[in-house]
Each structure stands twice: as structure tokens, then as C-alpha cells.
Amino acid sequence: MNEIIWLDLVVVGTLIWLGYMGARLIGRFNLPAVTGFLLVGIAVGPHGFGLLSAELLEKIGFTEPLTLGLIVFLIGEELTRKMLSRHHWSFWLTSALNILVPGVLVALAVRMIAPDQPVYIWLLAIIAISGAPATIMAVVSEMGAKGRACDTLLGTAALDNIATVVLYSIVTPFLMLSLNMGTSLGGALLEVGKEIGGALLLGVVAGVLLAKLLERVFQEGEMLALGLTNVLLVVAIAEAIGVSSLLAPLVAGITVATMEEGRNTRERIFRSLRTVEYPVYIIFFTLAGAHLELASIATGGLLAIAYILARSLGKFIAGFTGSLAAGYGRRESAWFGLGMLPQAGVAVGLALNAAQVFPEVGATVNAVVLAAIVVFEIAGPVLTKKSVSCMLDAEGLEEVTEQSLLCPERVILVPVSRMLTPERLMRTLDAVIPQGDCPPTIVLAHIVTPSRAYTVAQSLAQAERGLAVLAQAVQERGMVVDTRVVRARSLERGIAGLAEEIGAHMVVLGAPLNKGSLATRSPLRTKQHRVLDALDMPVLIVPAEGSGSASDEPRA
């Protein structure tokens, strides 16, 4: 191998390792891991100690759109019609204000300083709208937080970026036309249609193809490989044909989530991709830090100060107003507004594009945005983490923690078979969870073992369909439920391995039916003692009420 190549690989590997260690170190100060990644990137980048040179940064620059593509693909899971319909009306108010207010305030601020530069006004106002869903997603994922506030922060940031990309794609050709850099009005409209329409078409086609492939794929490793390949190809094709490499993977993620949602398996592909989420964050944010130049704050000058202040005020007003409308108090609403300040990938990409498209004014726009990014990306993650903590407290999670001794978190594993009906499952859960007891998390698992009667694909497909029906019945009771399909050489190995993986507090086995052909075919009649021997945790066997017959068995 060429000596230069392996030296570059050593540098990249060292950079990722330092990013990880930086996150661990900064975590001791209760700061988000994203801040650690960024600070390490700044320190070792070309504007710091120079471990990562500008030439090497350019060589590995292709990783940034790929990692950002994967992040926005994952965000697509939260933007399906069904997921968006569950939001309170205040979510849409927050999103609208988050697009309108920062753009207007930045436009007014820039106009006061450079009234004779309409290109500055338009470009900076549009770029100011964008947020940093990747930063927010990383912070939320690190904290393991869930709730209405997290959904609103992430959802509004994603919608901000969509609006920013669309507006930038629409306005840029007309700005070029006003500067006599474009051909005609028709050419400008054609460019807009190509940038946006091409990204939408590419995302939908890629999403549909991936969803179709997933109909016959059930193993986590296969889904991970398909998902990563899909994102890579979408981003590469988008870059090659000149359409938005941010919008295309986002649309692909929404398309896949929508189609999988119709099969009640929306989370499968996204759950597999999240296994590589942390290293993706390390790469993306460490390289983002390496691009940051602290001296750019001075280079941006008065315009940068005006941009930072106006955008900060705009995001704060939008978040504060939306949170008040959602029913939060003034303190929580103030923190929520501050939590919307991060700005990253999209802003940098559009600023660099502006520098290329508008040589005369683009350099100033780029300097202003990069100066702002230094501020928003260093302070932003810290504010977002504080915002999430404050909002979760307001949603009552702190009270739950105080009562944890009275209501401890429990995970109950319930292995099921394809013969199990929702009615019988609910009778089993009623016996396990008395009325008024603390609700546990129910994990329904179908252990697929080698069978002569069915192929592996048939068994997995039956398992997925059966689990979807059972999970819906559990959800209708208001319980938290997760589903797993596990391939194993034997029933006892599958149950024992999964129980250890999810940290189950109890395993619940339903006794086999006493009549009909199901009794002889139930694996629990002959293997129940092996399951008990394989587990080192409480096992509850719930007797069946009544009897069943072969006709009770659901048909595939």
C-alpha cells in the first residue's frame, strides 16, 4: 500500500479515536458528546495543531455528505404523515415561526448594515432559517430522551432545513438572473425544477425500491447493509446529477418509513441503522469541527455579529412562543427557545455553494456564516442539552424518577408463537400485570427455529405479521410494547439470549393449550423445562383459561 495512503488512514483513525475520547472527557463536565467531537476537530484540524491537514480534509470530504445523508435519512422516520399527525397544533405554529421570524430579522439586520447588497440580504436570511437536526438528534440520542419536547425540537429543525433547501434552490437562479449571471427566466425556472424536483423524484424512487426489498429481508445485518447502500447511492447520485444531496435522502427516509408503516414494521430498518449511529456522529461532528476557524469570527465583522444576534433572537422568539402555546411555563419556554440555536451542516453547505455561485459576494456570505457556525455549534449543543433536560422535567419525568422506588422500570419478555391469539395474549398480560400496577415495557418476541414445514423466509414473514397483530392489541391497552423476531438454533437459546440482551426482569410463558392438535405442536410442551434451565431470572407460567382447537390457529 502506498505510504501516503496508510499514513492518511492512521490520521483519520486517530482523529475518530480522539473524537471519542474527547466526548468521554467532556462528559465528565455534563456537556454533550457533540461538543467534545467539535472541540477535538477544532484542535487537530488545519486551523488548530494541524494533525489533519487541509489536503487530507479535502480528500475525505466525501464522508461529510454521506454521514449527513444517513442522519437525515434517519430523521425521515419522524416525518411521515402518521407521525406528524400526532403533534399538537403548537408544533406547526413553532415550525412556521421558526422559518419566518429568523429569516425576517436577519434580513432587516443585514439591510441596516448593507442596504445596497440585496444578494447578502436574501442569502443570509434564507441560510439563517436552517437548524441542526443532526446536532439535536445526537444530543437527544445521547441522553436517551423521549417526549413531546424532543419530537418538537427535532421535527422543527428538520422542517427548517427542508424549507431552507427549497427556498435557496428557488431564489438562487433568480439572484443570478438579477446579476446578469443567468440565461433567462425560463432557465432559472428549469434550474429550480431540476434541483427540487430531481431530489424529490430520486428520494421517492430510492425509498420505494428499498421498501420493496425489505419485504423479503428480516435479518438485522441484511437490513443494515441495504440501508447503508441505499443512502450511499442516493447521496452519490444526487451529487452527480446536481440535485440536493440533503433533500433526496430525507425524502427516501420518509418514503421507506411510510411504506413500512403500512406493514406495521416502520422501525425495523431505522433500528438497524441506529447501530452505526454513534460512529457516524463522531465522524460528522469531528470533521465539522476541523472545518471551523475561530479567526472567522473576526473576518465576518459587523455582518457576522448582526447575523448571530438576529438569528438568535428569531429562533428564541419562535421557540418561546410555540412553547407557551403548547402549555409550558415561561422558564421552560425560554430554555426551549435557546435549544433551537444550533446550526450546522446545511448552512455550511449552502454558504460554500454561495461562494462558488456568486464569486463577488459569496466570500463575504461564507465568512459570515462560518463565523456564526463557530458560535452556534460550540454553544448550541450545551443549550440544547439544558433545554431537553428542562423540558423533560416539565413533562413530569422528574417526578417519575423520584417515585422510581415505588414504580421501578421493568421489562417483561413474552415469547409468542404463531398460534397465539390477541385474546389469549391479553389474558396472559392481565394475569401478569394487576390493575393499578406500574406499567412495564412488554417485549413480544417470536423465536424462529429451523423448520421442515416452512422456509426461513416464510417463517420470518409469518412471525412479522403475527407480531404486528399482537402488538396492536397491546398498544390498544395503553401499554408500551416492542417486538423482536429472533433466529436461533433452539427455542431456549433464543429466549435466553434475547432476555440477556434487553435486560428482561421477567420472562412470561403461556401454558400450552390442553386440547386439539396445537397441544402436540406447541414447542413449550416438550421444551419448557429447557427454557427454564436456560434462564437465570424469574419465569412466570400463566395457565390457559379454557381450551382451544386447531381452528383457533391464525392462517398465514
MARFI-887524 format. One line per 3 residues: number of its first residue (from 1); their letters; for each residue x negated, y negated, z of C-alpha. Coordinates in Angstrom, 2 decimals. Layout:
NUM	A	X Y Z ~ ...
END
This chain:
1	MNE	0.00 0.00 0.00 ~ -1.18 -3.49 -0.82 ~ -2.87 -5.03 2.23
4	IIW	-0.89 -8.27 1.93 ~ 2.41 -6.37 1.89 ~ 1.75 -4.37 5.05
7	LDL	0.46 -7.47 6.82 ~ 3.72 -9.20 5.93 ~ 5.65 -6.22 7.31
10	VVV	3.69 -6.42 10.55 ~ 4.51 -10.12 10.84 ~ 8.24 -9.52 10.18
13	GTL	8.34 -6.62 12.63 ~ 6.55 -8.71 15.25 ~ 8.97 -11.58 14.63
16	IWL	12.00 -9.34 15.26 ~ 10.40 -7.85 18.37 ~ 9.59 -11.33 19.71
19	GYM	13.17 -12.41 18.99 ~ 14.46 -9.51 21.05 ~ 12.06 -10.23 23.92
22	GAR	12.94 -13.93 23.77 ~ 16.62 -13.06 24.18 ~ 15.86 -10.82 27.16
25	LIG	13.72 -13.52 28.77 ~ 16.17 -16.36 28.26 ~ 18.98 -14.17 29.53
28	RFN	17.39 -14.45 32.99 ~ 18.42 -18.12 32.92 ~ 22.00 -17.19 31.99
31	LPA	21.55 -18.58 28.48 ~ 22.93 -16.83 25.38 ~ 20.71 -14.48 23.39
34	VTG	21.21 -16.64 20.29 ~ 19.26 -19.46 21.97 ~ 16.38 -17.04 22.59
37	FLL	16.35 -15.94 18.95 ~ 16.33 -19.56 17.75 ~ 13.58 -20.71 20.13
40	VGI	11.33 -17.81 19.15 ~ 11.95 -18.62 15.47 ~ 11.04 -22.27 16.03
43	AVG	7.88 -21.32 17.96 ~ 6.48 -18.81 15.46 ~ 7.75 -20.50 12.28
46	PHG	5.77 -22.68 9.88 ~ 6.69 -25.77 11.92 ~ 5.52 -24.13 15.15
49	FGL	2.48 -21.90 15.66 ~ 2.60 -20.75 12.03 ~ 2.77 -16.97 12.61
52	LSA	5.49 -16.95 9.98 ~ 4.17 -18.96 7.03 ~ 6.32 -20.89 4.59
55	ELL	5.28 -18.46 1.81 ~ 6.38 -15.41 3.80 ~ 9.57 -17.18 4.83
58	EKI	10.33 -17.71 1.16 ~ 9.56 -14.05 0.36 ~ 12.01 -12.70 2.91
61	GFT	14.56 -15.42 2.27 ~ 16.86 -12.86 0.63 ~ 17.61 -11.38 4.07
64	EPL	19.44 -14.51 5.20 ~ 22.35 -14.41 2.72 ~ 22.58 -10.64 3.27
67	TLG	22.80 -10.90 7.06 ~ 25.21 -13.82 6.83 ~ 27.26 -11.81 4.32
70	LIV	27.53 -8.93 6.80 ~ 28.53 -11.29 9.61 ~ 31.31 -12.95 7.59
73	FLI	32.46 -9.53 6.32 ~ 32.99 -8.52 9.97 ~ 34.83 -11.78 10.64
76	GEE	37.23 -10.81 7.84 ~ 38.76 -8.24 10.19 ~ 40.29 -11.09 12.22
79	LTR	41.73 -12.94 9.22 ~ 44.34 -10.52 7.91 ~ 47.94 -11.71 7.73
82	KML	48.92 -9.44 10.61 ~ 46.06 -10.64 12.82 ~ 46.68 -14.32 12.05
85	SRH	50.43 -13.98 12.67 ~ 49.81 -13.10 16.32 ~ 48.24 -16.51 17.01
88	HWS	50.12 -19.21 18.91 ~ 51.12 -22.26 16.82 ~ 48.41 -24.21 18.62
91	FWL	45.81 -22.15 16.73 ~ 46.95 -23.67 13.45 ~ 47.02 -27.15 14.96
94	TSA	43.46 -26.68 16.21 ~ 42.32 -25.38 12.82 ~ 43.91 -28.30 10.95
97	LNI	42.42 -30.88 13.31 ~ 39.06 -29.11 13.18 ~ 38.98 -29.61 9.43
100	LVP	40.45 -33.11 9.27 ~ 39.07 -35.05 12.26 ~ 35.28 -34.33 12.00
103	GVL	35.33 -34.98 8.24 ~ 37.15 -38.30 8.59 ~ 35.00 -39.53 11.50
106	VAL	31.73 -38.63 9.73 ~ 32.95 -40.30 6.54 ~ 33.73 -43.51 8.47
109	AVR	30.41 -43.43 10.33 ~ 28.35 -42.89 7.17 ~ 30.31 -45.58 5.32
112	MIA	29.39 -48.10 8.00 ~ 25.68 -47.36 7.53 ~ 25.57 -46.70 3.76
115	PDQ	28.69 -48.29 2.22 ~ 27.21 -48.26 -1.28 ~ 26.47 -44.50 -1.27
118	PVY	29.75 -42.61 -1.84 ~ 27.84 -39.39 -2.51 ~ 26.43 -39.49 1.04
121	IWL	29.92 -40.06 2.39 ~ 31.54 -37.16 0.52 ~ 28.78 -34.60 1.02
124	LAI	28.15 -35.28 4.71 ~ 31.89 -35.47 5.51 ~ 32.50 -32.07 3.90
127	IAI	29.46 -30.39 5.45 ~ 30.46 -31.77 8.88 ~ 33.64 -29.63 8.76
130	SGA	31.72 -26.35 8.81 ~ 31.22 -24.45 12.04 ~ 29.12 -21.47 13.04
133	PAT	31.26 -18.32 13.30 ~ 28.09 -16.23 13.37 ~ 26.86 -18.08 16.49
136	IMA	30.25 -17.84 18.19 ~ 30.61 -14.17 17.25 ~ 27.15 -13.41 18.66
139	VVS	27.91 -15.16 21.95 ~ 31.32 -13.51 22.32 ~ 29.87 -10.09 21.45
142	EMG	27.03 -10.53 23.95 ~ 29.49 -11.42 26.71 ~ 31.87 -8.62 25.74
145	AKG	34.63 -11.23 25.98 ~ 38.15 -10.84 24.62 ~ 41.11 -13.14 24.80
148	RAC	43.11 -15.88 23.12 ~ 40.33 -18.46 23.51 ~ 37.74 -16.19 21.85
151	DTL	40.10 -15.46 18.96 ~ 40.78 -19.17 18.51 ~ 37.10 -20.17 18.60
154	LGT	36.12 -17.52 16.08 ~ 39.18 -17.91 13.85 ~ 38.97 -21.68 13.57
157	AAL	35.23 -21.55 12.86 ~ 35.84 -19.04 10.06 ~ 38.64 -21.16 8.57
160	DNI	36.41 -24.25 8.83 ~ 33.76 -22.54 6.74 ~ 36.28 -21.41 4.15
163	ATV	37.60 -24.97 3.88 ~ 34.05 -26.35 3.65 ~ 33.01 -23.99 0.85
166	VLY	36.20 -24.64 -1.12 ~ 36.03 -28.43 -0.70 ~ 32.33 -28.54 -1.57
169	SIV	32.93 -26.43 -4.68 ~ 35.77 -28.74 -5.75 ~ 34.07 -32.08 -5.04
172	TPF	30.53 -31.36 -6.31 ~ 31.33 -31.17 -10.06 ~ 33.29 -34.44 -9.85
175	LML	30.47 -36.17 -7.97 ~ 28.10 -35.02 -10.70 ~ 30.51 -36.42 -13.27
178	SLN	30.62 -39.79 -11.44 ~ 26.80 -39.93 -11.56 ~ 26.80 -39.06 -15.28
181	MGT	25.23 -35.70 -14.45 ~ 28.17 -33.60 -15.66 ~ 29.50 -32.94 -19.13
184	SLG	33.23 -33.70 -18.87 ~ 36.31 -33.42 -16.72 ~ 37.08 -30.04 -18.29
187	GAL	33.59 -28.84 -17.48 ~ 34.00 -29.93 -13.87 ~ 37.29 -28.05 -13.56
190	LEV	35.74 -24.98 -15.16 ~ 32.88 -25.06 -12.64 ~ 35.35 -25.27 -9.75
193	GKE	37.33 -22.33 -11.12 ~ 34.18 -20.26 -11.53 ~ 32.81 -20.99 -8.04
196	IGG	36.02 -20.32 -6.11 ~ 38.00 -18.03 -8.41 ~ 34.95 -15.88 -9.14
199	ALL	34.25 -15.41 -5.42 ~ 37.89 -14.53 -4.70 ~ 38.02 -12.04 -7.57
202	LGV	34.70 -10.43 -6.65 ~ 35.72 -10.13 -2.99 ~ 39.11 -8.58 -3.76
205	VAG	37.68 -6.06 -6.25 ~ 34.88 -5.04 -3.89 ~ 37.28 -4.78 -0.97
208	VLL	39.77 -2.63 -2.88 ~ 37.03 -0.28 -4.10 ~ 35.63 0.13 -0.59
211	AKL	39.10 0.72 0.89 ~ 39.78 3.40 -1.74 ~ 36.52 5.15 -0.94
214	LER	37.32 5.05 2.77 ~ 40.45 7.14 2.15 ~ 38.21 10.20 1.90
217	VFQ	35.45 9.20 4.32 ~ 35.69 9.85 8.05 ~ 32.14 10.15 9.40
220	EGE	30.64 7.08 11.09 ~ 27.36 7.41 9.20 ~ 29.08 7.53 5.82
223	MLA	31.25 4.53 6.64 ~ 28.18 2.59 7.79 ~ 26.34 3.40 4.55
226	LGL	29.33 2.42 2.39 ~ 29.93 -0.80 4.32 ~ 26.31 -1.98 4.18
229	TNV	26.02 -1.10 0.48 ~ 29.25 -2.94 -0.28 ~ 28.11 -6.14 1.46
232	LLV	24.67 -5.98 -0.19 ~ 26.16 -5.62 -3.67 ~ 28.79 -8.31 -3.14
235	VAI	26.21 -10.86 -1.96 ~ 23.74 -9.91 -4.72 ~ 26.36 -10.10 -7.49
238	AEA	27.71 -13.40 -6.13 ~ 24.21 -14.92 -6.16 ~ 23.55 -13.54 -9.65
241	IGV	26.73 -14.88 -11.28 ~ 26.71 -18.19 -9.40 ~ 29.74 -17.88 -7.13
244	SSL	29.94 -18.37 -3.39 ~ 27.95 -15.65 -1.61 ~ 29.76 -16.62 1.61
247	LAP	33.35 -16.57 0.34 ~ 33.01 -13.29 -1.61 ~ 32.01 -11.01 1.34
250	LVA	34.55 -12.76 3.59 ~ 37.34 -12.00 1.09 ~ 36.04 -8.43 0.77
253	GIT	36.26 -8.02 4.55 ~ 39.81 -9.41 4.65 ~ 40.86 -7.11 1.78
256	VAT	39.43 -3.98 3.39 ~ 40.95 -4.86 6.77 ~ 44.36 -5.46 5.17
259	MEE	44.36 -2.15 3.29 ~ 43.03 -0.19 6.27 ~ 45.61 -1.93 8.46
262	GRN	48.33 -0.43 6.30 ~ 46.93 3.01 7.15 ~ 46.65 2.14 10.87
265	TRE	42.87 2.56 10.65 ~ 41.78 -1.09 10.40 ~ 38.98 -0.88 12.95
268	RIF	37.12 2.16 11.51 ~ 34.74 0.53 9.03 ~ 34.19 -2.53 11.24
271	RSL	33.44 -0.38 14.29 ~ 30.76 1.50 12.33 ~ 29.19 -1.73 11.02
274	RTV	29.02 -3.19 14.51 ~ 26.46 -0.53 15.41 ~ 23.90 -2.65 13.49
277	EYP	25.32 -5.99 14.62 ~ 22.63 -6.80 17.20 ~ 19.58 -6.33 14.93
280	VYI	21.38 -8.36 12.27 ~ 21.79 -11.22 14.76 ~ 18.09 -11.00 15.65
283	IFF	17.04 -11.27 12.01 ~ 19.51 -14.01 11.07 ~ 19.00 -16.35 14.01
286	TLA	15.25 -15.83 14.36 ~ 14.75 -16.72 10.70 ~ 17.22 -19.61 11.10
289	GAH	15.04 -20.89 13.94 ~ 11.94 -20.59 11.78 ~ 13.56 -22.95 9.26
292	LEL	14.25 -25.61 11.89 ~ 11.85 -28.54 12.05 ~ 12.11 -30.66 15.18
295	ASI	10.49 -33.56 13.31 ~ 13.51 -33.65 11.00 ~ 15.46 -35.41 13.76
298	ATG	13.28 -38.46 13.21 ~ 13.36 -38.02 9.42 ~ 17.15 -38.13 9.40
301	GLL	17.05 -41.55 11.03 ~ 20.16 -43.57 11.79 ~ 22.29 -41.48 9.42
304	AIA	21.46 -38.32 11.40 ~ 22.39 -39.99 14.69 ~ 25.70 -41.21 13.23
307	YIL	26.42 -37.77 11.75 ~ 25.69 -35.95 15.03 ~ 27.77 -38.31 17.16
310	ARS	30.72 -38.50 14.75 ~ 30.87 -34.73 14.17 ~ 30.54 -34.00 17.89
313	LGK	33.40 -36.40 18.68 ~ 35.53 -34.94 15.90 ~ 35.06 -31.32 16.99
316	FIA	35.66 -32.27 20.62 ~ 38.90 -34.11 19.82 ~ 40.15 -31.19 17.71
319	GFT	39.36 -28.57 20.34 ~ 40.61 -30.68 23.25 ~ 43.92 -31.50 21.56
322	GSL	44.51 -27.94 20.38 ~ 43.77 -26.50 23.82 ~ 46.15 -28.91 25.53
325	AAG	48.82 -27.85 23.04 ~ 48.07 -24.21 23.93 ~ 48.82 -24.93 27.58
328	YGR	45.30 -25.14 29.04 ~ 44.28 -27.74 31.60 ~ 42.15 -30.81 30.91
331	RES	38.95 -29.24 32.23 ~ 39.31 -26.07 30.17 ~ 40.34 -28.07 27.09
334	AWF	37.25 -30.27 27.41 ~ 34.97 -27.26 27.52 ~ 36.79 -25.69 24.60
337	GLG	36.12 -28.79 22.51 ~ 32.41 -28.63 23.35 ~ 32.37 -24.93 22.47
340	MLP	33.18 -25.77 18.85 ~ 29.98 -27.77 18.26 ~ 27.63 -25.06 16.83
343	QAG	26.78 -25.46 13.17 ~ 24.51 -23.18 11.18 ~ 24.33 -21.09 8.00
346	VAV	26.91 -22.70 5.73 ~ 25.74 -26.24 6.49 ~ 22.11 -25.35 5.78
349	GLA	23.02 -23.59 2.54 ~ 25.13 -26.47 1.26 ~ 22.52 -29.06 2.28
352	LNA	19.83 -27.20 0.36 ~ 22.19 -26.90 -2.62 ~ 22.87 -30.64 -2.46
355	AQV	19.13 -31.34 -2.53 ~ 18.86 -29.33 -5.75 ~ 22.02 -30.60 -7.47
358	FPE	21.55 -34.29 -6.54 ~ 17.78 -34.95 -6.68 ~ 18.08 -38.67 -5.89
361	VGA	20.31 -38.49 -2.80 ~ 20.20 -34.79 -1.90 ~ 16.91 -35.03 0.00
364	TVN	18.42 -37.53 2.45 ~ 21.55 -35.40 2.90 ~ 19.35 -32.37 3.52
367	AVV	17.26 -34.23 6.13 ~ 20.37 -35.46 7.96 ~ 21.97 -32.02 8.08
370	LAA	18.77 -30.25 9.17 ~ 18.29 -32.81 11.95 ~ 21.85 -32.14 13.11
373	IVV	21.37 -28.37 12.90 ~ 18.42 -28.59 15.32 ~ 20.68 -30.26 17.88
376	FEI	23.81 -28.18 17.27 ~ 22.05 -24.82 17.17 ~ 19.95 -25.35 20.30
379	AGP	22.68 -26.92 22.44 ~ 25.67 -25.28 20.71 ~ 25.28 -21.65 21.89
382	VLT	24.84 -22.78 25.50 ~ 28.00 -24.88 25.32 ~ 29.90 -22.06 23.61
385	KKS	28.95 -19.58 26.32 ~ 30.06 -22.00 29.02 ~ 33.26 -22.67 27.08
388	VSC	34.10 -18.97 26.75 ~ 33.45 -18.38 30.46 ~ 35.62 -21.33 31.45
391	MLD	38.48 -20.35 29.14 ~ 38.41 -16.73 30.29 ~ 38.69 -17.93 33.88
394	AEG	41.69 -20.00 32.86 ~ 43.30 -16.94 31.28 ~ 43.21 -15.17 34.61
397	LEE	40.33 -12.78 34.06 ~ 38.52 -14.15 37.12 ~ 41.48 -13.16 39.27
400	VTE	41.34 -9.67 37.83 ~ 37.68 -9.44 38.78 ~ 38.45 -10.43 42.37
403	QSL	41.03 -7.66 42.53 ~ 38.73 -5.07 40.95 ~ 38.59 -3.03 44.13
406	LCP	42.38 -2.79 44.14 ~ 42.63 -2.32 40.39 ~ 39.38 -0.78 39.08
409	ERV	38.75 -0.32 35.40 ~ 39.47 3.24 34.32 ~ 39.04 5.11 31.06
412	ILV	41.13 8.23 30.60 ~ 40.24 10.62 27.80 ~ 43.17 12.58 26.36
415	PVS	42.14 15.23 23.79 ~ 45.05 15.89 21.42 ~ 45.84 18.39 18.70
418	RML	47.81 18.05 15.50 ~ 50.72 19.91 17.15 ~ 51.18 17.26 19.84
421	TPE	54.30 15.10 19.53 ~ 54.55 11.49 20.78 ~ 57.31 12.54 23.20
424	RLM	55.13 15.19 24.84 ~ 52.17 12.82 24.99 ~ 54.25 10.20 26.79
427	RTL	55.46 12.79 29.30 ~ 51.82 13.64 29.95 ~ 50.85 9.98 30.43
430	DAV	53.84 9.38 32.71 ~ 52.53 12.18 34.94 ~ 49.01 10.73 34.91
433	IPQ	49.89 7.04 35.40 ~ 52.58 6.48 38.06 ~ 54.86 3.47 37.74
436	GDC	53.23 0.32 39.13 ~ 49.72 1.81 38.95 ~ 46.85 -0.14 37.40
439	PPT	46.95 0.48 33.62 ~ 43.85 2.32 32.39 ~ 42.39 2.42 28.88
442	IVL	43.68 5.50 27.08 ~ 41.32 7.14 24.58 ~ 43.11 9.61 22.33
445	AHI	40.62 11.98 20.74 ~ 41.05 14.66 18.11 ~ 38.16 17.13 18.16
448	VTP	37.73 18.63 14.69 ~ 36.06 22.04 14.76 ~ 35.21 24.36 11.83
451	SRA	38.36 26.00 10.47 ~ 39.05 28.60 7.80 ~ 42.54 27.26 7.14
454	YTV	41.52 23.71 6.21 ~ 38.60 21.94 4.61 ~ 36.75 19.34 6.67
457	AQS	38.32 16.51 4.64 ~ 41.82 17.91 5.20 ~ 41.23 18.33 8.93
460	LAQ	39.89 14.79 9.30 ~ 42.75 13.31 7.28 ~ 45.33 15.16 9.40
463	AER	43.56 14.00 12.56 ~ 43.60 10.34 11.48 ~ 47.31 10.47 10.58
466	GLA	48.25 12.23 13.79 ~ 46.27 9.81 15.96 ~ 47.88 6.79 14.26
469	VLA	51.35 8.06 15.20 ~ 50.36 8.86 18.79 ~ 48.51 5.55 19.26
472	QAV	51.55 3.59 18.10 ~ 53.68 5.36 20.71 ~ 51.17 4.48 23.45
475	QER	50.94 0.85 22.30 ~ 54.72 0.51 22.42 ~ 54.46 1.32 26.12
478	GMV	52.14 -1.69 26.52 ~ 49.01 0.39 27.19 ~ 45.51 -0.25 25.86
481	VDT	44.62 2.60 23.52 ~ 41.64 3.63 21.42 ~ 41.42 6.55 19.01
484	RVV	38.49 8.75 18.08 ~ 38.00 11.56 15.59 ~ 35.00 13.69 16.57
487	RAR	33.46 16.53 14.60 ~ 31.95 19.21 16.82 ~ 30.94 22.85 16.65
490	SLE	33.28 23.67 19.52 ~ 36.12 22.06 21.43 ~ 34.30 21.97 24.76
493	RGI	31.17 20.37 23.27 ~ 33.21 17.71 21.51 ~ 35.20 16.78 24.61
496	AGL	32.17 16.77 26.92 ~ 30.07 14.69 24.52 ~ 32.79 12.11 23.96
499	AEE	33.62 11.89 27.69 ~ 29.98 11.02 28.41 ~ 29.77 8.56 25.51
502	IGA	32.80 6.48 26.56 ~ 32.19 6.81 30.31 ~ 35.52 8.52 30.95
505	HMV	36.73 8.57 34.55 ~ 39.13 11.43 33.92 ~ 39.99 13.95 31.23
508	VLG	43.64 14.90 30.83 ~ 44.59 18.20 29.24 ~ 48.17 19.11 28.45
511	APL	49.04 22.73 29.21 ~ 49.82 24.81 26.08 ~ 53.43 25.43 25.13
514	NKG	54.86 28.62 26.51 ~ 56.90 29.79 23.52 ~ 56.60 30.11 19.79
517	SLA	53.62 30.53 17.56 ~ 51.98 27.36 18.89 ~ 51.12 29.15 22.10
520	TRS	48.87 31.63 20.36 ~ 47.31 28.96 18.15 ~ 46.60 26.44 20.90
523	PLR	42.82 26.34 21.49 ~ 43.43 25.40 25.13 ~ 44.92 28.81 25.87
526	TKQ	41.67 30.61 25.09 ~ 39.07 27.87 25.59 ~ 40.47 25.91 28.52
529	HRV	38.03 27.40 31.01 ~ 35.10 26.47 28.73 ~ 36.28 22.88 28.65
532	LDA	36.44 22.81 32.44 ~ 32.95 24.29 32.72 ~ 31.54 21.68 30.30
535	LDM	32.83 18.66 32.24 ~ 31.43 17.17 35.43 ~ 34.33 14.78 36.10
538	PVL	37.93 15.13 37.28 ~ 40.14 17.11 34.90 ~ 43.90 16.94 35.19
541	IVP	46.04 19.61 33.53 ~ 49.62 18.47 33.08 ~ 52.21 21.28 32.90
544	AEG	54.57 21.14 29.96 ~ 58.20 20.22 30.56 ~ 60.46 22.59 28.68
547	SGS	59.26 24.67 25.80 ~ 58.53 24.20 22.15 ~ 58.69 26.18 19.00
550	ASD	56.87 26.36 15.75 ~ 59.35 23.97 14.23 ~ 58.07 21.23 16.59
553	EPR	54.77 21.11 14.75 ~ 54.31 17.99 12.63 ~ 53.71 18.77 8.97
556	A	50.60 17.47 7.27
END
